[in-house]
Amino acid sequence: MSDTTTSSTGTASASAAAAAGGTTPRATQNRSTTPTSSAFADYIGSGWADRDETVPAPRTAVASATAHRAAISARHPGQRLIVPAGRLKQRSNDTDYPFRAHSAFAQLTGWGSDAEPGSVLVLEPTTDGHAATLYFRERAGRDSDEFYANPEIGEFWIGPRPSLKQVAGDLGIETRHVADLQGVLDAIDEATLVVREADAELTAAIDAARLVQLDDRAAEATADGEDAVLARDLSELRLTKDYWEIGQLRAAVAATANGFDDIVRELPRIAEHERGERIIEGVFNARARLEGNTVGYDTIAASGPHACILHWTRNNGPVQPGDLVLIDAGVEVDSLFTADITRTLPVSGRFTETQRLVYEAVREAADAAFAIVRPGIRFREVHATAMRVIAGHVAEWGLLPVTAEQALEADQQQHRRYMVHGTSHHLGLDVHDCAQARRDFYIDGVVEAGMTFTIEPGLYFQPDDLTVPEQFRGIGVRIEDDILVTETGAENLSISIPRTADDVEAWMARLRR
């Protein structure tokens, strides 16, 4: 990795620049070898061909993002709404994690994997709604030392960056340089709200401005109350998806299906390596980068008893013939929508009798839950339906100290020892989407057409669990699909990835010939 040097861009006032991402990169001057002579600066700043200034046609996300802005505007009349993209997050020293814009920012702008770190969307109240302005740091001229000496934003280091005009045309939003954000900060008042978690430094600057403009109690009430309402409302707006958003989820699911095919094809090689779980992770990540932005969350590649660890992401174990391997993975496409799918596969290609017994019990629970999905039911009914099947099977196998009916009572729940997680969560821009929605709209909410969520029952028999027969110990099974609620029922978006035990075996045999 090349050495870097620090450089001040000198383009923004101190507070606006600091709030939107700072003026200098994290780099060490004591190892810089970048020339500083005026002769070098003059030479490197000249002799370049004209940049491509073509303004692109609006992207397909524009209509969806525009509708979302109108919806949040209607919920917050007269209030200034500030929605940051967030900024680069430090991994170590002067290296950063890959940038991923905050989901609320992507929701309201349509700017996905190509969003600029430090960008800020501001919805300024008007007499008939809100006017949207997108602030970001435009590329510097090639006569600026930013061009060659700033490794965070300089084009010599990270490649071409868009102009204000190009982004305005691409997203259908007015754009301004981040330096102009200072005017917004100067105008902070009790009617200004911010998505707090997106950008800690910008939020701190807004809180400081509130203390200047308001008394302490009013400033605290706005930060603790009204900001949370904005985050809640943005979450709740995502509970139902429009046509474009559903298309993005379909694309994410299709790419994920290809990733599962890749894993099945590679299982013989995977089984030969002492860290086969890592190979599964790598194979799927390759597909995610080929067809999307990246993975939507850390891939779970859990073989043998690791499948009983619900969020096993170390992925450092072997994948041995005779075991099951539980793979929970999803591709995040460039719009930042992600799939979330789990399949449990017999490494050798065929289930043992006990593995098949457990697997088909889980599938029966998933199928029963899917069968009830339609507009008008309560979201919690999906989980309750799956749990009735799970309780029935573990009681039938003699694993419970009570009957299945007794276990299902609210003050009992012994069957949950073998499945402690929920059956469903909403899905979209976040793998656990709409997380800040109110309980009355989420777990206790009424299911509506356009909702997208998972159905993912499982059974997990820990290797040291003395309440289960020895042949069950170390078996973990989960089957997870992505569900779209339609006007008349539901569609399983991931149905093309084999689910029954027979179909899984046939799928594996076909791809491993």
Disulfide bonds with the S-S distance in Angstrom:
none
